[in-house]
């Protein structure tokens, strides 16, 4: 990266025969070349977009962690608002959805928790973690045992080496 920056500086400084005038602002070259100004503006905009795209998942993870901490402390409403903020910041991550489902379950809103876990599965259907979360919810709270059993089979199918899933699968009969 440093080599590219140095090469860009060498290429962009102009001919070596051009006299250097101390006190002349370096931005004066941008006024002489609209293409250079547009390129600089595009590079700055691209850097800002890349920075933002890297910062949002971090903010989402921080909010999700705050929600888990609030749930552990028994502050269910605070946990729910933190998880909703995490989902808004990174809507493609299922981790805040799983934590939100747990907070709904802890608040006694089991139908909403089930819907939240179903949303996580719809978001990432080939992720064993989403199916495992639904199975753990259904087995812990006993809300919908048949959905939990289907989720267990799906999780085992997607991740057959998970020791917890393998332990639970002993003695299960296939669903037809």
N, C-alpha and C positions, 0 to 999 in steps of 0.2 A: 504494500500500500504506500509506503514511504517513497519507493522508487517511482511509482506512478505519479505521486504528487510532485516530486522533483522534476520528472520529465514534463509534466504539465506546466510547471513554472518556467522551465527552459524554453518550451515551445511557445508559451504565451507571452514572454517578455519582449518579443520583437527582435529586430536585427541588432546584432552586437555593435554595429557602426553607429547606431542612433545615439546621439549624445545624451548623457544623463543630466537632467536639470534638477538640482535639489529644490525641494519645495513644491515641485509639480505633483499634483495629486495623481495617484495611480489609477483612479477611476475615470480619469479624463479619456483614456483609451476606449472605454466602453461607450462614450458619447460619439466617438468617431466611427464605431462599428456596431450597427444595430444587431448584427448576427451574434457578435460576441456578447452583447448585453442580453439577448434572448437566451443564449446558451448558458450564461451564468445564472440567469433567473430560473431556467429549467433545472439546472443542477441543484440549486438551493431548494427549489420546490420538491425535487425528488428526494433529497436528503431529509427534508421535513416529513415527507410521507413515510419513508422508511423508518425514521425515528419513531413516528407515531405508531406505526404497525408493530414495532418491537415493544413499545411502552405499554400499549393496551393490555396484552396478555399478562404482563407483570402486575399492572394495577388490578386486573381481574383476580389473579392469584392472591394478591394481598387482601382483597375484599373477601375472597372465599375463606382464607385463613382466619380473618377477623370473625367471620360468621361461625366457623367451627369453634373458635374460642368462646364466642358469646353463647353458643349452644351448650358447650361444656359448663359454662357458668350458670346455665338455667335461664338465660335471657333469650327466649324463643323469638320474640318480636324483633329484637336487634339482629339476631342471626338471620332471620328471614329477609330483613331489609339489606343486610350485607350480601347475602347470596343473590338477591335480585339485582343488586348493583354489579356483582361479578358477572352475572349472565348478560347484563346490558353491555358491559365492557368487552366481553369475549363470548359471543353467542354460539361459537362452534365447540366450546369446551363442555364436556358432560360433567366434570367434577363439581362445579357449582350447582348443577341440576340435582345431582345425587345428594349433596348437602342440603339443598332446599327441600327435597323430598323427605329427608330425615327430620328437618325442622317442622315440616307439616305433620309428620307422623307423631312427633313428640307433642305437638299442640293438639293432637286428637283429630285432626282433619285427614282421615285415612283415604278418603276418596280423592282428595286433592293431591295427596302424596303419591297414590297410585298413578294418577294422571301425569304427575311430574316425572316419575320413573318411566312411564310410557313415552313421554316426550324425549327423554334421554335415549331410549331405544330407537325412536324414530329418527333422531339426529345422527346416531352412529350405530346402525343395526349390525355391523360386522365387528363391533368392539365387544369383547367378552365382558368387560367391566360394566357396561350398561346392563347387560342381562344378569350379571352376578348381583348388581345392586338391587334389581327388582326381586330376584330370588331371596336375597337377605331381608328385604323389607317384608315380603309376603311370609317368609318363615318366622320372622320375629314378631310380626303384628297379627298374623293369621287373617289378613284381609281377604285375599283371594288365592286359596291354595292351588287351584288349577293353573292360574297364571304363574304362580311361583314355581310349580313343577315344570311347566313349559319353559320358563326362564332358566331353570337349572339345566334342562336338557340343551338348550341353546348355548348356554355358557360353557358346558362341557364340550359341545361340538366345536366351539370356537377356540377353546383353550383346554385341551385334554390333559395338560400337565399340571394344572393347578391342584395342589394337594388338598385344599379345602373342598373343592368341587369333587375330586375323586373320592374323598372320604364320604361325602353325602350321596354319591352315586351308587355306593355298594348296596345291593339288594333292591334297587329300583327296577320297576318293570317298564318296558317301553310304552309310550303313549301311541295309540293308534288313531 
